[in-house]
Amino acid sequence: MILREEQMQTFREESERQYRQRVSAMLRRRYSKYLGDIEDDLLAERIDYGMQLGQRFGLRGRSSLATFVALLFVVGPTFHEQPTIRRLLRDRATPAHQRMGHAIDHAGADNWEEAKDDRGEDSWPRSLRREPV
């Protein structure tokens, strides 16, 4: 059996869609207090944003990307801008599949505390903010 490129692309897209659904379910199950009453569509957009952002740091493994996305909600959508965390996420000396865990383990509590962003919706890019009610 030979699969055409279009078929392979369809399989990849479906796999990514299912993965994003699993990340969404994990966030709702484990971190609901950080999500509030966010609508499914906006949560999906923020997950996509986080995946793309994590990939810019060279993160590739699904576990690393899911952790990165979770931290956007738990610590704040700008946690990666904290200088020490940013340096650790960019560190090419650490293999990509270990980089997220390495940053968590080695950034230090003070840097994680500094990375916390309490600005709420204003911390997210404008296109990912909830509409005021």
C-alpha positions as CSV (number, residue, x, y, z in Angstrom):
1,M,0.0,0.0,0.0
2,I,1.3,3.4,-1.0
3,L,0.1,6.5,0.7
4,R,0.0,9.7,-1.3
5,E,1.3,13.0,0.2
6,E,-2.2,14.3,0.5
7,Q,-3.2,11.3,2.6
8,M,-0.2,11.7,4.8
9,Q,-1.0,15.3,5.3
10,T,-4.5,14.4,6.3
11,F,-3.2,11.9,8.8
12,R,-0.8,14.5,10.3
13,E,-3.5,17.2,10.5
14,E,-5.9,14.7,12.3
15,S,-3.1,13.7,14.7
16,E,-2.4,17.3,15.6
17,R,-6.1,18.1,16.0
18,Q,-6.4,15.1,18.4
19,Y,-3.3,16.1,20.3
20,R,-4.6,19.7,20.8
21,Q,-7.9,18.2,22.1
22,R,-5.9,16.1,24.6
23,V,-4.0,19.2,25.7
24,S,-7.2,21.1,26.1
25,A,-8.8,18.3,28.2
26,M,-5.6,18.1,30.3
27,L,-5.7,21.9,31.0
28,R,-9.3,21.8,32.0
29,R,-8.8,18.8,34.2
30,R,-5.6,19.9,36.0
31,Y,-5.6,23.7,35.7
32,S,-9.2,24.7,35.7
33,K,-8.7,27.4,38.3
34,Y,-6.3,29.2,35.9
35,L,-8.6,28.9,32.9
36,G,-11.7,30.3,34.5
37,D,-14.7,30.1,32.2
38,I,-12.7,30.4,28.9
39,E,-14.6,29.2,25.9
40,D,-13.4,26.2,23.9
41,D,-12.6,28.2,20.8
42,L,-10.4,30.7,22.7
43,L,-8.7,28.0,24.6
44,A,-7.9,26.2,21.3
45,E,-6.4,29.5,19.9
46,R,-4.3,30.0,23.0
47,I,-3.1,26.4,22.8
48,D,-2.1,26.9,19.1
49,Y,-0.3,30.1,20.1
50,G,1.6,28.3,22.9
51,M,2.5,25.4,20.6
52,Q,3.9,27.8,18.0
53,L,5.7,29.8,20.6
54,G,7.2,26.8,22.2
55,Q,8.4,25.5,18.8
56,R,10.2,28.8,18.3
57,F,12.3,27.9,21.3
58,G,13.1,24.6,19.6
59,L,10.7,22.5,21.7
60,R,9.5,19.6,19.6
61,G,8.3,16.8,22.0
62,R,4.6,16.8,22.7
63,S,5.3,16.6,26.5
64,S,7.5,19.6,26.3
65,L,5.0,21.6,24.3
66,A,2.1,20.7,26.6
67,T,4.2,21.8,29.6
68,F,5.1,25.1,27.9
69,V,1.4,25.7,27.1
70,A,0.3,24.9,30.7
71,L,2.9,27.4,32.0
72,L,1.3,30.1,29.9
73,F,-1.8,29.7,32.0
74,V,-0.3,28.8,35.4
75,V,2.6,31.3,35.5
76,G,1.5,33.7,32.8
77,P,1.5,34.2,29.1
78,T,4.8,36.1,29.2
79,F,6.7,33.6,31.5
80,H,9.2,32.9,28.7
81,E,10.3,36.6,28.6
82,Q,11.9,36.3,32.1
83,P,15.7,36.5,31.2
84,T,16.9,33.3,33.0
85,I,14.0,31.3,31.8
86,R,14.4,32.6,28.2
87,R,18.1,31.8,28.3
88,L,17.4,28.2,29.4
89,L,14.7,27.8,26.8
90,R,17.1,29.0,24.1
91,D,20.1,26.9,25.3
92,R,21.1,24.8,22.3
93,A,23.6,22.9,24.5
94,T,20.6,21.2,26.1
95,P,18.8,18.8,23.8
96,A,15.4,20.0,22.6
97,H,13.5,17.2,24.3
98,Q,15.1,18.1,27.7
99,R,15.0,21.9,27.4
100,M,11.6,22.5,29.0
101,G,12.4,20.3,32.0
102,H,15.8,21.8,32.3
103,A,14.3,25.3,32.5
104,I,11.8,24.2,35.1
105,D,14.5,22.5,37.2
106,H,17.3,25.2,36.9
107,A,15.6,28.6,36.6
108,G,15.2,28.9,40.4
109,A,12.2,29.9,42.4
110,D,13.0,33.6,42.4
111,N,13.0,33.6,38.6
112,W,9.8,31.7,38.4
113,E,8.2,34.2,40.9
114,E,9.5,37.1,38.8
115,A,8.0,35.4,35.7
116,K,4.5,35.4,37.2
117,D,2.2,37.8,35.3
118,D,-0.9,39.0,37.2
119,R,-2.2,41.3,34.5
120,G,-4.9,38.8,33.4
121,E,-6.2,39.2,29.9
122,D,-3.9,42.1,29.2
123,S,-1.0,39.7,29.3
124,W,-2.2,37.8,26.2
125,P,-1.7,39.1,22.7
126,R,-4.6,41.3,21.8
127,S,-6.0,38.8,19.3
128,L,-6.2,36.2,22.1
129,R,-7.9,38.3,24.7
130,R,-11.4,37.7,25.9
131,E,-14.0,40.2,24.7
132,P,-15.2,42.4,27.6
133,V,-18.6,41.5,28.8
